[in-house]
Each structure stands twice: as structure tokens, then as C-alpha cells.
Amino acid sequence: MEAIRLAQLKHNDKYGAVNTAAFGRAQAEQVRRFHRSFPEYSVTPLVALTNLAKSLGVRGIYVKDESKRFGLNAFKVLGGSYAIGVEVAKKLALPLEQLTYAQLTDPAVKGKLGEQTFVTATDGNHGRGVAWTANRLGQKAVVYMPKGTALERLQNIQKLGAEASITDVNYDDAVRMAQAYAEKHGGMVIQDTSWEGYEEVPLHIMQGYTTMGAELLEQLDELQVRPTHVFLQAGVGAMAGAMTGFLADYYKEERPLITIVEPLNADCIYRTAAVNDGRLHNVGGDLQSMMAGLCCGEPCSIGWQQLAAYADNFVAMPDEVAALGMRVLGNPLAGDAPIVSGESGAAGLGLAVAALREQELAWLQEALQLDTDSVIICISTEGATDVANYRKVMWEGAYSWK
């Protein structure tokens, strides 16, 4: 198995503090009011893995299960739906704070909007969320997917009426294809990464993710739990950046230690942190990993701003770590509830378990400051979105640790 790599930032003057208000609790509650207006909305579970925590020698482990989100098996719809909602509200001159699902889906709205085409690139979950929202609005979605995408993920998007295809390029080049299509055909790009001149929509997508944060705080408060460690997976870093900003805004100087995890072959966030020269560092090539949702080679600039200022640890890891997380969640110790978590969803939990369990990773446990007082939070960002691979991991032992 390839070695796990770790970079740490000390939050010195190279980056400095950045404004977290755009992802803070007040903003998150406004976003959540919008999501609450959807008939599918419910708070996703926060699962206490009490016996796992005892066996690993920590105070607590809690996993937020986003496979229950809107019936779409992943959290990504939170970002796409909110960003599209904001764009529609702007076109119709509607007050954003009053935006609701009922307003968006009113037949009169489509008449005022005319035909709209929402264009995006995706490894699966983001595109599904965009397609789902476009479908609800009676609008068109065009979705580009990188080579190697599982057929099941493509079909799930096509079932929502989107024009979707698997390309012969990697994720970042698929993003450029989406841009080119939108420019040629007058579509609106709804992309969960930012670049120069394209920051407003990604910001709103990131804000959409903070509904998870608002729910999480309520759940932790109810349990009277204060986290010491949070593990967040990153592709471009949009979700990780949004949640890092949210946690930093709420907890201030008492924020938990935040660890960002990525695949070894798509570790643009890790490389940016490791070089630590104030610039973004991209990864090219095929970006091959079982963790398809994290196979992105170019960091989201506004996500990195939050990570640089407030995240502590950046880890690039092999697929075996995510597979370990999938098996631990799907086959829990007696008394703990099972969680069906996909390859990207189980990445954070997999790293935490590996650091605590594997003797050769004692250095990592020490570096991450995991001990008997640790209270760990992970987000299982997706369920089994590639059932065939999920069964290979769970039934056949693919990507075994040893």
C-alpha cells in the first residue's frame, strides 16, 4: 500500500485570517430556510458510533449520514439547488430571504424565466443535484462527466431528464467543456469550483452546503457534545472550505482541529498546503482513484481561502483507507448503527480509524493529536452511488488494508 502523506499549516502571516461571515451561522440559517421549504427536506442523521469510539480509545465518534439527503444519496443537492435558486431570484427580482421551493416551482415562474439551461461538470453527485433541481423547475440541464465515471452515476442523472454524457477527459477538462458549451449555447454554468471571474455561483454553492453545518450544531447541542476533531474530504475543496469557514465562524479560537483528506492521485489541496507558497497547485493526468467524487485536480480558490486560514492538517491517502472506512461503517460493532457509505463518503472516517488502529500509523495519530479526550466528527457525504464497486469492497474485500 502506498504511504499516507501529511502536510500541516500553522496559520502564520502568509495567509492570515479571512472573513468567515459568508459561511457563518446566520447565513447558514438563511440557506436552511430555503432548503426547509422543499417537501423532501429532513435533517440527516448524526450517528453516534459509541462502541467504535470505545474500541479505538477516544471519547466519541459521530458521523453525519448524507445518504439520506433529499432521496438523492448525497449532500451535493444542497449546493446546486441553492445556487440555482439564487440565480432565479436575481432574474425575477425576488428577495433572497423570501425564496422558497413553492416560488421556484410555480408555473408562472417558468413563464417569466423562459427556457433556461443549467450546465455543469461532475463526478456524479453534484450533477445529479443540478439535474434534479432543473427538472423541478421544468428547465434543461446539460452535464459533462469525466472518463472512467461509473455508468450507474451517468444513468442516475439521465433519469432526471438531463442531457448527460461521459467524456474522454478528466474532471477539470470536463469543467472547461461545460464552460464552452454554456458560452456557445447561452447556458448558465452551475459549477462547484471557482476561478478568476467566476466566483459568485461557486460561493452560493458553498453556502448551500452550510445547511449541514446548521443541522450539525443543533444535533451536537442536543447531545451536549463539543467536537475536538473534524475530518472533511476534498475534491476541489468547496464543501471542505464551506464547512471549515462555518466551524471557524462559530467556534472562533476554540474551533476543533480540522483535517482535510484527498486521494493520493488527486491531491491538489494537499500539494497546495505542502508547498505553502501562497499559490494554488494543480494536479494533471487521469486522477485515478476509487474515490471518484474527490478526483479533482484544480482547487477552488474561495474554498482554499478558508482552508488556508483555518484547516490544520492536509492528508493525501490511498484508496485502501477509504475502503477501510466503508467496511467499518457498513459492518459496525454490536450496538452501533450501520451506515452505507460510498468511496468518497467514508474517506474521513477511514483515515481516523486507520490513525487510531494501525501501529505503523502511530506517527499520524500523534500528529493529528488524537487521544482519549478526542471527539471526532465525520461527514459521510454519499451512500453507495456505485453499487458494483461498493459490493467489491464490502463483499469481495477489494482494496484490503493488508
C-alpha positions, 0 to 999 in steps of 0.5 A: 500500500502506498504511504499516507502523506501529511502536510500541516499549516500553522496559520502564520502571516502568509495567509492570515485570517479571512472573513468567515461571515459568508459561511457563518451561522446566520447565513447558514440559517438563511440557506436552511430556510430555503432548503426547509421549504422543499417537501423532501427536506429532513435533517440527516442523521448524526450517528453516534458510533459509541462502541467504535469510539470505545474500541479505538480509545477516544471519547466519541465518534459521530458521523453525519449520514448524507445518504439520506439527503433529499432521496438523492444519496448525497449532500451535493443537492444542497449546493446546486439547488441553492445556487440555482435558486439564487440565480432565479431570484436575481432574474425575477427580482425576488428577495433572497430571504423570501425564496422558497421551493413553492416560488421556484416551482410555480408555473408562472415562474417558468413563464417569466424565466423562459427556457433556461439551461443549467450546465455543469461538470461532475463526478456524479453527485453534484450533477445529479443535484443540478439535474434534479433541481432543473427538472423541478423547475421544468428547465434543461440541464446539460452535464459533462462527466469525466472518463472512467465515471461509473455508468450507474452515476451517468444513468442516475442523472439521465433519469432526471431528464438531463442531457448527460454524457461521459467524456474522454477527459478528466474532471477539470477538462470536463469543467472547461467543456461545460464552460464552452458549451454554456458560452456557445449555447447561452447556458448558465454554468452551475459549477462547484469550483471557482476561478478568476471571474467566476466566483459568485455561483461557486460561493452560493454553492458553498453556502448551500452546503452550510445547511449541514453545518446548521443541522450539525450544531443543533444535533451536537447541542442536543447531545451536549457534545463539543467536537475536538476533531473534524475530518472533511474530504476534498475534491476541489475543496468547496464543501471542505472550505464551506464547512471549515469557514462555518466551524471557524465562524462559530467556534472562533479560537476554540474551533476543533482541529480540522483535517482535510483528506484527498486521494493520493492521485488527486491531491491538489489541496494537499500539494497546495498546503505542502508547498505553502507558497501562497499559490494554488497547485494543480494536479494533471493526468487521469486522477485515478482513484476509487474515490471518484467524487474527490478526483479533482485536480484544480482547487477552488480558490474561495474554498482554499481561502478558508482552508488556508486560514483555518484547516490544520492538517492536509492528508493525501491517502490511498484508496485502501483507507477509504475502503477501510472506512466503508467496511467499518461503517457498513459492518459496525460493532454490536450496538452501533448503527450501520451506515452505507457509505460510498468511496468518497463518503467514508474517506474521513472516517477511514483515515481516523480509524486507520490513525487510531488502529494501525501501529505503523500509523502511530506517527499520524495519530500523534500528529493529528493529536488524537487521544482519549479526550478526542471527539471526532466528527465525520461527514459521510457525504454519499451512500453507495452511488456505485453499487458494483464497486461498493459490493467489491469492497464490502463483499469481495474485500477489494482494496484490503488494508493488508 
